[in-house]
Amino acid sequence: MHLETLQVFCDLVETGSFSAAAAQNFITQSAVSQQVRSLEARFDRPLIERTKGNVQPTPAGQLLYQASKDITQRYRDLREQMQSFGSVVSGSVRLATVHSVGLYELSEPLKKFLKAYPQVNVHLEYSRATKIIDDVLSGRIDLGIVAYPGRRPQIAVIPFREDRLVLVCAAHHPFAKRRTITIKDLEGQTFVGYERDIPTRRATDRLLNRKGVTVRYVMELDNIETIKRVVEIGAGVALVPEPTIKQEVKNRTLAAVQLSDEALYRPLGILHRQGRHFTPAIERFIAELK
């Protein structure tokens, strides 16, 4: 029984999907099925059951998952500690973040890091903030970068940077002719926003409520790219991080307007599990980000 097989089984249980487990381990779905069958043959009992297209562990499978999670994490910790003895920085960095950070905040640091440390493999995935926190706690990823990180049990936060939020509108919108607006100017405006459980949306709503301003949300989305496309066609205005709209402003498909009476910033934090031992690769990667 190989550690890789246990890792594949853990990923299958956590994702509930053969295709997702295959993608995470760079193998085919049939290879995932084969490894599950080999485990079931070894323990002589079913370990998973398929229900409505989803994969769930049986009681025996849940027991194996919990033990395998501990085994694979212990091996990963050992491997990382052994790497610290080498002179060449190698290994991997498993990172997850939200789209608005990964697409616009990490491009340059990643390029510099991979050029400086070509033997390090950086695995970057995009996810929602709540899942990123869960994955940091479970050890599935090394680092997570989220907005409005806050304090959470067993999670340590390294400050990353702050993004200023600006109002964006279509080029033909009346606001496009102005350099600044006040929060009160947003009263009654049609808004395109993030979904309600996304931290940037919650911060935006707190600001509007504090100022006694009511807006009308016509669309609530989870992706910055979709928000920008909807705003471009004139469906509404939006408050978004300034780095995410630089190209559209340059191309004049969107106009950015500063808030004159309230500076609204989105703090970003690098999350890791408390007490986590950093390999040289992870240490260098954090240094590059900072």
N, C-alpha and C positions, 0 to 999 in steps of 0.2 A: 504494500500500500504506500503510495507516494504522497508527499505533502501537497503536490500540485492537484492531486485528485481531491484531497480534503478541501483545498481552497476553492476548487470549482464547485464542490457541493455546497460550501458556505455561500458562495455567490448566487447559486441557484435558489437556495432558500430565501436569501435576502431580497432578491429581485423578483422571485416568483415567475421567472421566465427563462426558458432554455436559450432563446436568442440573446437576451441580455447577458446571461452568464457566459455564453460563448464569446460575445463581443469583448467582455471585460478580460477574458483570458486568451484572446486571439486564437481561438480554435473554432471548429465547426459545431453546429448544434448536434450533429450525429456523434461527435466526439464527447460532448457533454452527456448524451444519453448512454453512451458506452461506459463512461466512467461511473455513472450512477448505477448501471447494471452490475458493474464489477463490485461496487460496494455492497449492493444488495445480495450478491452471490457470496461475498465474504462473510456477511453477518447473517445470511440465510433468513432474511425477512424484508418486507417492503419498507422503503424509506421515504418515498414520496407518493402523493396521490394527486391526480389531475382533476380539478373541478372547475367547470365553466371556463376553460382556457387558462386557468391559473394553476400554479404549482404550490402545494402545501405539504409540509413534512408530516409524516405519520408520527405517533408518539416515539417510536424508535428513531425516526429521522430527526426529531427535535433533540433527542439525547445525543445523537451523533453530531448534530450541528453545534451544540453547546461545547462539546469536547473538542471538536475540530477547530472551532473559533479560538479556543484557548491555545491549542497546539500551534496553529499557524501564526498566531500573534507572538507566541514565545519564540518561534523560529525567526520571525521577522526582526524581533528585538535583538536576538543573538547575532543575526547577520549584520544588522546595522552597527552593533558595537564592534564586531570584528573588522568592519570596513574602516573604522577610525584608526586602525593601526597602519593602514596603507598610506603611501605618499601620494598616490594618484587618486583624485576625487572621482569616484564612480558610484554606481548604484542607481537608485531611482528616487523620484519625488512624486508622490501621488497628491494631486491638488484638485480641489473643486471650488467653483465660484459661480456667481450669477452672470448672466450675459453682459449686463451693462458694465461690469468690472473686467471680465475676461477679454472682451472685444476691444475695449478702449483704454484700459489701465495696464494690462499685462503684456501687450504686444512687444514693446521695446525692451522691458526688463527680461522677457523670455529670450529674445534674440541675443542680447548681450550675454546672458547666462549660458545658453547653449553654445555660443561661440567660445566662451572662456572654458567651459567644462564639457567637451564633446562626448565624454564617456558616461555622462549622466543622462538617464532617460526620464523626461518629465511627462507624466500622464495627466493631462488636463481634461476635466469634464465640467459640464454646465449643469446646474441643478438649482432647486429652490433652497432658500436659506434654512428652512426647517430640516430638510433632509441633509444638508451639509453639516449641520450641528450634530445630527444623529450619526452620520458617517465618521465624524471626528471622534465622537465618544466610543464608537464601536471599533475604531482602529482601521476601518476600511480605507480611509485616506489619511495622509500625514498632516495636511494643512487645508484649511478652508478660509476663503476670503468672503466676508459678507458685509453688508451695510448695517449701521446701527447695531454693533455686536452685543453691547450690554454685558451684564454679568450672569453667568450660568454655572451651576455646580460642575466641578471637574473639567471646566474649560478655561484655558488661559488665553488672553487676548494681547496681541502685539499691535499697537497702533500702526496703521499703514499710511493713510492720507485722508484728506477731506475734499469732497467735490462740492462746488457751489451749484445750487439748483437755480435754473433760469426758466422763464416762461418761453415756450416755443409756440409758434403759430404759422399758418400757411403764409406764403409771400403776399397774398392778396388780402389778408386779414387786416382790419383797421389798426390793430396793435403793432403791425409790422412797420409802421411809419414812426413809431415812438422808440426812444432809447431806454426809457424807464417807465414803469407803472407802479402804482401802489397796490397793496393787498385789497383795498376797498374797490379798486377798479375791476376786480375779478367777480364782483357780485353779479349773480345771474348768468355768468358765462357758461357755455357748453364746454365740458371738460372730457378729455380722454385720459384715463388714469391707469395706474397699476391696479391689480386685484387687491382687495381689501386687506388680505393677510400679509402683503408684502411690506416690509418695514418702511420703504420710502413713501408708500401710499399712506401709511399710518401717520408718519411725520407730517405729511402735507395736510391731512385732515385735521391734525391737532392744531396746526398753524391757522387754518381757515376758521376753525371753531373758536380759537382764542380771539380772533379778530372779528368774530360775528359775521363772517362772510359765508353766503350760501351759493354753491355752484351746482350745476346739473351734469352729472356723469352720464354720458351716452354710451361709452364703452369702457370696460375694465379688462385689461390685458396683462399677461405675465411676461411679456417680452418687449424690450426697448425698441427693437427693430420694427415690430408691428405697430407700436405706439407712434413712431415717427412717420410711418407710411400713412397711417390714418389721419394724423395731423396735417400732412402734406396735401391731402385732398380736401381739406377744409372742414372736416367733421367736428373739430373742436380744438381747444388749446390744451397744453399740458405743461406740467412742471417736471423737468427732467434734469439729470446731472449734465453740467456744461460740457465735459469732455466727449459726451456721446453724440453731440450734434455739430461738431466743428466742421465736418465735411459738408453737411447739408447747408450750413450757413454760408460756407465758402461758395457752394454751387448755387446759392440763392433759392433753394427749394424750401427752406425754412428760414424764419426770422427769429432771432433770440432777443429777448427783452429782459433787462435786469429789474429786480424788485428794488425800489428806491427806499422803502421804509422798513425793510426786514431782510437781513442777510441770512439765508437759509442754506445750511451746509449739511452734506451727507457724510458722516464719518465712516471710514472703512477700517476693518480690523482683520488681522491674520489670526485664525483660531488654531489651537492645537490642544491636545489632551494634556492636562496637568501631569507633571512627572514624566512626560515623554522624553526618552533619550533621542537627541538629534544626531543623525549621521553627519559627516562632513558635507555631504551633498545638500542636505536640508539646511544646515547652518549657512552654507554659502548662498543658497537660494534666498533665504530670508534676508541676508545681508544685501543682496542685489535689489530686493524689493524696497528695503528701507533706504 
